[in-house]
Amino acid sequence: MLKAVFMEGWLQYLFLRKAGFVIVICCLLVWWRSSSSEEQIPEDDFLSKLAGNWYGEALHTPVGPRPYTISFKPISSKCISGVANNGVSLHTWTFCQKNNNGLTLTFLSDFAGNHTPIYFKVIKINKEQIIFKADSHPFMEVSFERFGYSRRINIIHYGKLHVGILLKRADVNTP
């Protein structure tokens, strides 16, 4: 009888110890995941924080550095658009939050008489960066990075930087 009571107590102790261990591991996993660098930018937050006036420069382009000023304005409850005139071409950037497809980017450059937009979808998103890829142009990616009051846009062709744009808020009190 004493042996059975001892065994029952020992089993309860092991069960509680294992359950406590499992709870601690689960809490650690939840905490680690919530503080991970792969935390996503809320896509509607991305749109609202992009609204407004930006100034900067396309530091790297095929025709050399160009001024780059753009003002993003809402065009619907789930879309924001802006046009930049860099002195060589007009660039139209339209970001939309689609219900089932997440965030999309439609980009149009009228360089050399082009009138065909490119449609991008998100392939990677984390706390500080969104990367878009176009099915119609598999050699092309657009990365949109945020850091403080600045935004960096890189357009990659065939794995190499094609255009690099650095923007800053015109109103530096709005991140």
FITORRO-277509 format. One line per field, with one value per residue: residue number from 1; x, z, y of N, C-alpha, C in turn. Coordinates in Angstrom, 2 decimals. Layout:
BEGIN
nr = NUM / ...
n.east = X / ...
n.up = Z / ...
n.north = Y / ...
ca.east = X / ...
ca.up = Z / ...
ca.north = Y / ...
c.east = X / ...
c.up = Z / ...
c.north = Y / ...
//
This chain:
BEGIN
nr = 1 / 2 / 3 / 4 / 5 / 6 / 7 / 8 / 9 / 10 / 11 / 12 / 13 / 14 / 15 / 16 / 17 / 18 / 19 / 20 / 21 / 22 / 23 / 24 / 25 / 26 / 27 / 28 / 29 / 30 / 31 / 32 / 33 / 34 / 35 / 36 / 37 / 38 / 39 / 40 / 41 / 42 / 43 / 44 / 45 / 46 / 47 / 48 / 49 / 50 / 51 / 52 / 53 / 54 / 55 / 56 / 57 / 58 / 59 / 60 / 61 / 62 / 63 / 64 / 65 / 66 / 67 / 68 / 69 / 70 / 71 / 72 / 73 / 74 / 75 / 76 / 77 / 78 / 79 / 80 / 81 / 82 / 83 / 84 / 85 / 86 / 87 / 88 / 89 / 90 / 91 / 92 / 93 / 94 / 95 / 96 / 97 / 98 / 99 / 100 / 101 / 102 / 103 / 104 / 105 / 106 / 107 / 108 / 109 / 110 / 111 / 112 / 113 / 114 / 115 / 116 / 117 / 118 / 119 / 120 / 121 / 122 / 123 / 124 / 125 / 126 / 127 / 128 / 129 / 130 / 131 / 132 / 133 / 134 / 135 / 136 / 137 / 138 / 139 / 140 / 141 / 142 / 143 / 144 / 145 / 146 / 147 / 148 / 149 / 150 / 151 / 152 / 153 / 154 / 155 / 156 / 157 / 158 / 159 / 160 / 161 / 162 / 163 / 164 / 165 / 166 / 167 / 168 / 169 / 170 / 171 / 172 / 173 / 174 / 175
n.east = 0.83 / 1.87 / 3.84 / 2.29 / 1.04 / 3.28 / 4.19 / 2.01 / 2.11 / 4.63 / 4.17 / 2.26 / 3.87 / 5.79 / 4.07 / 3.07 / 5.49 / 6.35 / 4.18 / 4.43 / 6.91 / 6.26 / 4.41 / 6.10 / 7.87 / 6.03 / 5.20 / 7.66 / 8.08 / 5.90 / 6.53 / 9.06 / 8.32 / 6.65 / 8.45 / 10.14 / 12.29 / 10.98 / 8.49 / 5.47 / 4.70 / 1.78 / -0.48 / -2.49 / -1.63 / 0.75 / -0.19 / -1.52 / 0.60 / 2.14 / 0.84 / 0.91 / 3.40 / 6.54 / 10.04 / 13.08 / 15.65 / 16.41 / 18.92 / 20.40 / 20.16 / 19.55 / 20.14 / 21.62 / 21.76 / 18.64 / 16.23 / 13.59 / 10.45 / 7.40 / 3.91 / 1.72 / -1.61 / -4.82 / -6.85 / -8.98 / -10.75 / -9.01 / -6.75 / -3.82 / -2.11 / 0.58 / 2.41 / 5.51 / 7.68 / 10.56 / 11.96 / 12.76 / 10.97 / 7.59 / 6.61 / 4.26 / 2.95 / 0.95 / -0.54 / -2.47 / -4.74 / -5.83 / -8.60 / -8.35 / -5.86 / -3.86 / -1.44 / -0.90 / 1.02 / 0.93 / 2.81 / 3.87 / 5.95 / 6.53 / 8.68 / 10.45 / 8.11 / 6.47 / 3.39 / 2.36 / 1.41 / 3.00 / 2.18 / 2.47 / 2.90 / 3.07 / 5.92 / 7.47 / 7.35 / 8.18 / 9.01 / 10.29 / 10.42 / 9.04 / 8.76 / 8.13 / 7.03 / 6.68 / 4.55 / 4.51 / 6.97 / 9.37 / 12.03 / 12.24 / 12.14 / 10.74 / 11.72 / 10.61 / 11.55 / 11.43 / 12.69 / 12.67 / 11.89 / 12.33 / 12.21 / 13.20 / 13.39 / 14.02 / 14.58 / 15.00 / 16.62 / 17.14 / 18.61 / 20.28 / 20.80 / 18.70 / 17.28 / 17.56 / 15.99 / 15.78 / 13.73 / 12.38 / 10.25 / 8.27 / 7.01 / 8.49 / 7.53 / 5.85 / 5.95
n.up = 0.00 / 0.83 / -1.06 / -3.40 / -2.90 / -2.83 / -5.48 / -6.87 / -6.00 / -6.98 / -9.75 / -10.08 / -9.43 / -11.51 / -13.69 / -13.19 / -13.26 / -15.90 / -17.26 / -16.45 / -17.59 / -20.30 / -20.52 / -19.99 / -22.18 / -24.30 / -23.73 / -24.08 / -26.82 / -27.94 / -27.06 / -28.33 / -31.03 / -31.24 / -30.91 / -32.95 / -35.77 / -38.09 / -37.88 / -39.15 / -41.20 / -40.62 / -43.23 / -43.82 / -42.17 / -43.41 / -45.74 / -44.65 / -43.38 / -45.51 / -46.85 / -47.88 / -48.29 / -49.87 / -50.28 / -52.12 / -53.66 / -56.60 / -56.37 / -57.78 / -61.09 / -64.54 / -66.00 / -64.39 / -61.20 / -60.03 / -59.12 / -56.81 / -56.01 / -54.41 / -53.85 / -51.96 / -52.17 / -50.90 / -53.01 / -52.83 / -50.26 / -49.78 / -51.30 / -52.33 / -54.05 / -55.95 / -57.91 / -59.41 / -60.84 / -62.40 / -64.11 / -66.35 / -66.77 / -65.90 / -62.93 / -61.72 / -58.78 / -57.30 / -54.54 / -53.23 / -50.96 / -51.18 / -50.58 / -50.53 / -51.63 / -50.37 / -50.10 / -52.99 / -55.74 / -58.29 / -60.88 / -63.01 / -65.43 / -67.62 / -69.26 / -72.30 / -73.81 / -72.78 / -71.85 / -70.39 / -67.44 / -64.65 / -62.70 / -59.40 / -56.72 / -53.22 / -52.11 / -49.94 / -46.62 / -43.83 / -40.66 / -41.40 / -44.17 / -47.43 / -50.10 / -53.49 / -56.35 / -59.85 / -61.80 / -64.57 / -65.15 / -64.28 / -63.72 / -62.24 / -59.26 / -56.57 / -53.78 / -50.77 / -48.24 / -44.85 / -42.56 / -39.76 / -40.49 / -43.14 / -46.42 / -48.50 / -51.80 / -53.89 / -57.12 / -58.70 / -61.33 / -62.94 / -60.73 / -60.08 / -58.91 / -60.33 / -60.13 / -57.44 / -54.84 / -52.47 / -50.03 / -48.02 / -45.43 / -46.08 / -44.09 / -41.25 / -38.78 / -38.99 / -38.96
n.north = -1.19 / 1.28 / 1.50 / 1.82 / 4.29 / 5.90 / 5.57 / 6.64 / 9.31 / 10.00 / 9.75 / 11.79 / 13.97 / 13.84 / 14.23 / 16.84 / 18.22 / 17.75 / 18.89 / 21.54 / 22.10 / 21.85 / 23.94 / 26.14 / 25.94 / 26.35 / 28.99 / 30.31 / 29.84 / 31.26 / 33.87 / 34.18 / 34.02 / 36.24 / 38.32 / 38.06 / 38.80 / 38.41 / 39.41 / 40.65 / 43.48 / 45.16 / 45.16 / 47.08 / 49.08 / 49.69 / 50.96 / 53.23 / 54.54 / 55.23 / 57.23 / 60.61 / 63.24 / 62.81 / 63.21 / 62.98 / 61.06 / 59.29 / 57.39 / 55.55 / 54.88 / 53.90 / 56.19 / 57.81 / 59.65 / 60.98 / 63.47 / 62.71 / 62.98 / 62.37 / 62.08 / 60.33 / 59.38 / 58.41 / 56.43 / 54.87 / 53.05 / 50.99 / 51.37 / 53.13 / 55.71 / 57.14 / 59.54 / 60.02 / 62.37 / 62.20 / 63.77 / 62.45 / 60.44 / 59.48 / 57.91 / 55.75 / 54.59 / 52.24 / 50.94 / 48.34 / 46.87 / 43.76 / 41.63 / 38.72 / 38.28 / 39.69 / 42.33 / 44.32 / 45.62 / 47.95 / 49.06 / 51.64 / 52.86 / 55.44 / 55.56 / 55.77 / 55.75 / 53.75 / 52.19 / 50.17 / 48.75 / 47.05 / 44.30 / 43.43 / 41.08 / 40.31 / 38.58 / 38.25 / 39.32 / 41.23 / 42.71 / 45.13 / 45.23 / 44.78 / 42.59 / 42.48 / 40.64 / 40.07 / 38.10 / 38.28 / 39.30 / 37.65 / 38.08 / 40.32 / 42.26 / 44.15 / 45.84 / 47.19 / 49.11 / 50.14 / 52.51 / 54.26 / 57.57 / 57.31 / 55.77 / 53.14 / 52.17 / 49.54 / 48.47 / 45.54 / 43.96 / 40.98 / 40.04 / 42.16 / 45.51 / 47.83 / 50.24 / 52.45 / 54.01 / 56.59 / 57.84 / 60.47 / 61.58 / 64.42 / 65.78 / 65.52 / 64.70 / 62.59 / 59.20
ca.east = 0.00 / 2.77 / 4.50 / 1.31 / 0.89 / 4.52 / 4.20 / 1.00 / 2.66 / 5.73 / 3.58 / 1.68 / 5.00 / 6.34 / 3.09 / 3.09 / 6.77 / 6.33 / 3.19 / 5.05 / 7.95 / 5.58 / 3.85 / 7.22 / 8.32 / 5.01 / 5.30 / 8.89 / 7.86 / 5.02 / 7.31 / 10.08 / 7.67 / 6.12 / 9.54 / 11.00 / 12.51 / 10.09 / 7.19 / 5.00 / 4.13 / 0.35 / -0.57 / -3.27 / -0.74 / 1.69 / -0.87 / -1.78 / 1.86 / 2.72 / 0.11 / 1.54 / 4.43 / 7.88 / 11.03 / 14.33 / 16.43 / 16.73 / 20.39 / 20.96 / 19.26 / 20.32 / 20.53 / 22.26 / 20.89 / 17.53 / 15.37 / 12.43 / 9.44 / 6.13 / 2.86 / 0.78 / -2.96 / -5.79 / -7.76 / -10.14 / -10.53 / -7.96 / -5.68 / -3.11 / -1.35 / 1.40 / 3.13 / 6.78 / 8.25 / 12.00 / 12.56 / 12.97 / 9.74 / 6.64 / 6.44 / 3.02 / 2.98 / -0.36 / -0.58 / -3.83 / -4.96 / -6.86 / -9.12 / -7.80 / -4.51 / -2.92 / -1.02 / -0.42 / 1.63 / 0.88 / 3.83 / 3.94 / 6.94 / 6.27 / 9.97 / 10.52 / 6.77 / 5.78 / 2.06 / 1.90 / 1.80 / 3.44 / 1.42 / 3.30 / 2.31 / 4.05 / 6.52 / 8.07 / 7.03 / 8.58 / 8.79 / 10.85 / 10.58 / 8.10 / 9.33 / 7.12 / 7.50 / 5.67 / 4.49 / 4.79 / 8.37 / 9.98 / 13.39 / 12.13 / 11.62 / 10.73 / 11.72 / 10.20 / 12.05 / 11.21 / 13.51 / 12.35 / 11.12 / 12.80 / 11.82 / 14.11 / 12.77 / 15.00 / 14.05 / 16.03 / 16.48 / 18.08 / 19.45 / 21.13 / 20.09 / 18.39 / 16.96 / 17.55 / 15.37 / 15.73 / 12.72 / 12.18 / 8.99 / 8.29 / 6.66 / 9.30 / 6.87 / 4.99 / 6.81
ca.up = 0.00 / 0.90 / -2.36 / -4.35 / -2.61 / -3.26 / -6.94 / -7.33 / -5.74 / -7.93 / -11.07 / -10.07 / -9.46 / -12.87 / -14.58 / -12.96 / -13.71 / -17.37 / -17.70 / -16.23 / -18.59 / -21.57 / -20.47 / -20.12 / -23.58 / -25.13 / -23.49 / -24.72 / -28.27 / -28.26 / -26.87 / -29.37 / -32.31 / -31.25 / -30.97 / -34.07 / -36.81 / -39.20 / -37.59 / -40.37 / -41.23 / -40.95 / -44.57 / -43.81 / -41.53 / -44.47 / -46.61 / -43.95 / -43.10 / -46.77 / -47.30 / -47.62 / -49.20 / -49.72 / -51.18 / -52.08 / -54.88 / -57.17 / -56.31 / -58.80 / -62.22 / -65.78 / -66.54 / -63.32 / -60.11 / -60.42 / -57.99 / -56.73 / -55.08 / -54.66 / -52.86 / -51.99 / -51.74 / -51.01 / -54.17 / -52.34 / -48.86 / -49.68 / -52.27 / -52.25 / -55.28 / -56.08 / -59.18 / -59.30 / -62.09 / -62.16 / -65.17 / -67.52 / -66.94 / -64.79 / -62.29 / -60.95 / -57.81 / -56.67 / -53.59 / -52.85 / -50.06 / -51.73 / -49.50 / -50.50 / -52.20 / -49.64 / -50.67 / -54.38 / -56.27 / -59.73 / -61.18 / -64.41 / -65.84 / -69.03 / -69.92 / -73.70 / -74.36 / -72.21 / -71.26 / -69.83 / -66.04 / -64.17 / -61.51 / -58.45 / -55.48 / -52.15 / -51.95 / -48.61 / -45.80 / -42.43 / -39.89 / -42.02 / -45.62 / -48.26 / -51.41 / -54.50 / -57.58 / -60.91 / -62.59 / -65.98 / -65.23 / -63.20 / -63.49 / -61.60 / -57.89 / -55.96 / -52.32 / -50.14 / -46.87 / -44.02 / -41.37 / -39.23 / -41.37 / -44.51 / -47.16 / -49.60 / -52.82 / -54.81 / -58.24 / -59.05 / -62.63 / -63.10 / -59.54 / -59.89 / -58.67 / -61.53 / -59.61 / -55.98 / -54.47 / -51.05 / -49.77 / -46.65 / -45.22 / -46.17 / -42.73 / -40.48 / -37.56 / -39.30 / -39.38
ca.north = 0.00 / 2.42 / 1.57 / 2.34 / 5.71 / 6.53 / 5.57 / 7.59 / 10.64 / 10.19 / 9.98 / 13.13 / 14.90 / 13.85 / 14.83 / 18.28 / 18.74 / 17.75 / 19.87 / 22.84 / 22.24 / 22.08 / 25.30 / 27.07 / 25.87 / 27.01 / 30.44 / 30.78 / 29.84 / 32.37 / 35.10 / 34.25 / 34.30 / 37.60 / 39.28 / 37.65 / 39.81 / 38.12 / 39.97 / 41.27 / 44.82 / 45.09 / 45.73 / 48.31 / 50.04 / 50.08 / 51.93 / 54.49 / 55.23 / 55.69 / 58.42 / 61.89 / 63.75 / 62.28 / 63.78 / 62.23 / 60.93 / 57.98 / 57.45 / 54.65 / 54.64 / 53.74 / 57.49 / 58.58 / 60.10 / 61.84 / 63.85 / 61.82 / 63.47 / 61.68 / 62.27 / 59.21 / 59.75 / 57.32 / 56.48 / 54.12 / 52.69 / 49.99 / 51.64 / 54.41 / 55.87 / 58.33 / 59.70 / 60.74 / 62.85 / 62.31 / 64.56 / 61.59 / 59.67 / 59.47 / 56.61 / 55.66 / 53.49 / 52.04 / 49.83 / 48.01 / 45.73 / 42.89 / 40.79 / 37.37 / 38.21 / 40.52 / 43.61 / 44.28 / 46.83 / 48.17 / 50.06 / 52.05 / 53.86 / 55.79 / 55.70 / 55.32 / 55.58 / 52.59 / 52.42 / 48.90 / 48.60 / 45.74 / 43.92 / 42.70 / 40.58 / 40.13 / 37.25 / 38.21 / 40.48 / 41.14 / 43.94 / 46.33 / 45.13 / 44.03 / 42.30 / 42.19 / 39.98 / 40.07 / 36.86 / 38.59 / 39.69 / 36.87 / 38.57 / 41.63 / 42.35 / 45.47 / 45.77 / 48.43 / 49.02 / 51.32 / 52.71 / 55.58 / 58.44 / 57.09 / 54.57 / 52.80 / 51.31 / 48.96 / 47.69 / 44.57 / 43.26 / 39.86 / 39.91 / 43.33 / 46.76 / 48.61 / 51.57 / 52.56 / 55.29 / 56.89 / 58.86 / 60.92 / 62.29 / 65.88 / 66.17 / 64.57 / 64.29 / 61.45 / 58.06
c.east = 0.88 / 3.48 / 3.57 / 1.12 / 2.12 / 4.56 / 3.19 / 1.50 / 3.77 / 5.20 / 2.95 / 2.78 / 5.58 / 5.38 / 3.11 / 4.38 / 6.81 / 5.34 / 3.75 / 6.11 / 7.33 / 5.00 / 4.96 / 7.71 / 7.31 / 5.07 / 6.54 / 8.72 / 6.96 / 5.77 / 8.33 / 9.46 / 7.17 / 7.23 / 10.49 / 11.15 / 11.63 / 8.66 / 6.75 / 4.54 / 2.64 / 0.13 / -1.42 / -2.48 / 0.27 / 1.06 / -1.06 / -0.49 / 2.55 / 2.07 / 0.88 / 2.64 / 5.81 / 8.81 / 12.30 / 14.98 / 16.49 / 18.24 / 21.05 / 19.89 / 20.12 / 20.80 / 21.17 / 21.26 / 19.84 / 16.79 / 14.12 / 11.51 / 8.12 / 5.17 / 1.86 / -0.56 / -3.88 / -6.65 / -9.00 / -9.83 / -9.38 / -6.82 / -5.11 / -2.23 / -0.56 / 2.12 / 4.38 / 7.23 / 9.73 / 12.73 / 12.83 / 11.70 / 8.84 / 6.56 / 5.17 / 3.08 / 1.59 / -0.30 / -2.02 / -3.84 / -6.13 / -7.31 / -8.43 / -6.34 / -3.48 / -2.60 / -0.51 / 0.18 / 1.43 / 1.85 / 3.83 / 5.02 / 6.68 / 7.57 / 9.91 / 9.13 / 6.00 / 4.43 / 1.51 / 2.36 / 2.26 / 2.74 / 2.27 / 2.45 / 3.43 / 4.59 / 7.17 / 7.70 / 7.54 / 8.42 / 9.23 / 10.87 / 9.44 / 8.77 / 8.21 / 7.78 / 6.34 / 5.71 / 4.89 / 6.26 / 9.15 / 11.42 / 13.41 / 11.53 / 11.64 / 10.74 / 11.43 / 10.56 / 11.72 / 12.21 / 13.31 / 11.47 / 11.49 / 12.23 / 12.85 / 13.38 / 13.90 / 14.25 / 15.20 / 15.67 / 17.55 / 19.08 / 20.36 / 20.27 / 19.94 / 18.11 / 16.93 / 17.08 / 15.39 / 14.78 / 12.70 / 10.85 / 9.18 / 7.91 / 7.33 / 8.68 / 5.96 / 5.85 / 6.25
c.up = 0.00 / -0.44 / -3.42 / -4.15 / -3.08 / -4.79 / -7.49 / -7.13 / -6.71 / -9.33 / -11.15 / -10.16 / -10.87 / -13.85 / -14.43 / -13.47 / -15.24 / -17.89 / -17.54 / -17.27 / -19.95 / -21.62 / -20.66 / -21.56 / -24.49 / -24.97 / -24.17 / -26.24 / -28.69 / -28.14 / -27.99 / -30.71 / -32.36 / -31.33 / -32.12 / -35.08 / -38.03 / -38.92 / -38.81 / -40.16 / -41.48 / -42.26 / -44.62 / -43.13 / -42.55 / -45.34 / -45.89 / -43.67 / -44.37 / -47.26 / -46.94 / -48.62 / -48.83 / -50.69 / -51.07 / -53.43 / -55.30 / -57.31 / -57.40 / -59.86 / -63.46 / -66.37 / -65.49 / -62.26 / -60.59 / -59.15 / -57.99 / -55.62 / -55.44 / -53.51 / -53.01 / -51.41 / -51.85 / -52.27 / -53.90 / -50.89 / -48.70 / -50.69 / -52.05 / -53.49 / -55.26 / -57.41 / -58.91 / -60.70 / -61.84 / -63.24 / -66.44 / -67.83 / -65.73 / -64.26 / -61.46 / -60.09 / -57.18 / -55.83 / -53.19 / -51.91 / -50.63 / -50.63 / -49.42 / -50.91 / -51.45 / -50.38 / -52.10 / -54.74 / -57.78 / -60.01 / -62.68 / -64.56 / -67.31 / -69.80 / -71.32 / -74.27 / -73.83 / -71.61 / -70.63 / -68.38 / -65.73 / -62.84 / -60.63 / -57.29 / -54.48 / -52.17 / -50.58 / -47.88 / -44.40 / -41.81 / -40.62 / -43.54 / -46.24 / -49.61 / -52.33 / -55.70 / -58.57 / -61.66 / -64.04 / -66.21 / -64.13 / -62.86 / -62.65 / -60.20 / -57.46 / -54.45 / -51.79 / -48.67 / -46.12 / -42.88 / -40.91 / -40.16 / -42.83 / -45.10 / -48.27 / -50.53 / -53.74 / -55.88 / -58.74 / -60.38 / -62.70 / -61.94 / -59.27 / -59.69 / -59.98 / -61.15 / -58.08 / -55.59 / -52.95 / -50.85 / -48.29 / -46.58 / -45.38 / -44.81 / -41.80 / -39.17 / -37.76 / -39.76 / -40.54
c.north = 1.26 / 2.63 / 2.17 / 3.84 / 6.47 / 6.66 / 6.58 / 9.02 / 10.98 / 10.48 / 11.37 / 14.19 / 15.01 / 14.53 / 16.35 / 18.91 / 18.81 / 18.78 / 21.28 / 23.12 / 22.56 / 23.49 / 26.33 / 27.10 / 26.58 / 28.52 / 31.02 / 30.84 / 31.00 / 33.69 / 35.26 / 34.63 / 35.74 / 38.64 / 38.99 / 38.78 / 39.55 / 38.59 / 40.76 / 42.70 / 44.63 / 45.84 / 47.00 / 49.43 / 50.57 / 51.16 / 53.26 / 55.25 / 55.73 / 56.98 / 59.68 / 62.20 / 63.21 / 62.98 / 62.96 / 62.18 / 59.47 / 58.00 / 56.63 / 54.42 / 54.42 / 55.07 / 58.39 / 59.03 / 61.09 / 62.27 / 62.97 / 62.31 / 62.82 / 61.96 / 61.14 / 59.67 / 58.54 / 57.51 / 55.65 / 53.76 / 51.68 / 50.19 / 53.03 / 54.51 / 57.17 / 58.34 / 60.53 / 61.13 / 63.07 / 63.10 / 63.77 / 60.82 / 59.87 / 58.05 / 56.66 / 54.40 / 53.40 / 50.77 / 49.60 / 46.81 / 44.93 / 41.93 / 39.43 / 37.30 / 39.05 / 41.80 / 43.41 / 45.63 / 46.83 / 49.32 / 50.34 / 53.11 / 54.16 / 56.04 / 55.07 / 55.01 / 54.39 / 53.02 / 51.15 / 48.78 / 47.18 / 45.49 / 43.01 / 42.18 / 40.33 / 38.70 / 37.11 / 39.49 / 40.23 / 42.51 / 45.21 / 46.31 / 44.34 / 43.83 / 41.84 / 41.52 / 39.95 / 38.73 / 37.11 / 38.96 / 38.95 / 37.30 / 39.84 / 41.53 / 43.81 / 45.26 / 47.17 / 48.32 / 50.30 / 51.32 / 54.14 / 56.36 / 58.26 / 55.81 / 54.37 / 51.84 / 50.84 / 48.18 / 46.84 / 43.93 / 42.19 / 39.79 / 41.10 / 44.57 / 47.53 / 50.07 / 51.49 / 53.95 / 55.43 / 58.06 / 59.21 / 61.65 / 63.79 / 66.46 / 65.16 / 64.14 / 63.09 / 60.28 / 57.28
//
